[in-house]
Amino acid sequence: MDKNIIPASRLKWPRLFGRISSWVTRKVGSPFVTIAAFLLIVVWALTGPIFHFSDSWQLVINTGTTIITFLMVFIIQQSQNRDMAAIHLKLNELIASNEKASNRLVDVEDLTEDELLVLKTFYVDLSERAEKEKDLYSSHSMDEAEENHIKKLRRTHREEKKTR
C-alpha cells in the first residue's frame, strides 16, 4: 500500500462535509422545515401583486429553488451512500454470525445484475418448494436448502420404492 495516500477518513474536509450533509439531511426532513418551505412559497405568492409579478419576482423563487435542488441532490446522495454502507455492514455481520446463513451472501451488493437475478431465482424457487411442502416456517441458507431438498427427494423416492 502506498504510504503517501491519505485515507479519506483522515482528511478534514471529507469528514466535515459528511457531518454537515448528515445534519442537513436530518434537518431538511423534519416537519418544521417542510412547513417553513410551504410558508415561504405562500409569502412569495402573496408578494406577487406587490411586485406586479415582475421578472425579478419570478427570478427570486426560480434561482432559490434551483440552487437548493442542486445542492440537495449531492447532500442527500452522500447521506444515502453512508447509510447504505452502514446497513450493508450490519447485514454482513448478521450473515457472518449466523451459522445457518450462507456466507456467499456477504457483499452480495457487489454482484452484477445477472448474478443478482440468479440469486433471486434461487430464493423464488426455495419459496415455491416451501409452499409445496407446506414447510413455511423453516429457515435455510442457500447451501443448506439445496442439501435439504436433495435429502427430501431421496427419502421420498425410497418411501415410494418401499410401497411398491
C-alpha positions, 0 to 999 in steps of 0.5 A: 500500500502506498504510504503517501495516500491519505485515507479519506477518513483522515482528511478534514474536509471529507469528514466535515462535509459528511457531518454537515450533509448528515445534519442537513439531511436530518434537518431538511426532513423534519416537519418544521422545515417542510412547513417553513418551505410551504410558508415561504412559497405562500409569502412569495405568492402573496408578494406577487401583486406587490411586485406586479409579478415582475421578472425579478419576482419570478427570478427570486423563487426560480434561482432559490429553488434551483440552487437548493435542488442542486445542492440537495441532490449531492447532500442527500446522495452522500447521506444515502451512500453512508447509510447504505454502507452502514446497513450493508455492514450490519447485514454482513455481520448478521450473515457472518454470525449466523451459522445457518446463513450462507456466507456467499451472501456477504457483499452480495451488493457487489454482484452484477445484475445477472448474478443478482437475478440468479440469486433471486431465482434461487430464493423464488424457487426455495419459496415455491418448494416451501409452499409445496411442502407446506414447510413455511416456517423453516429457515435455510441458507442457500447451501443448506436448502439445496442439501435439504431438498436433495435429502427430501427427494431421496427419502421420498423416492425410497418411501415410494420404492418401499410401497411398491 
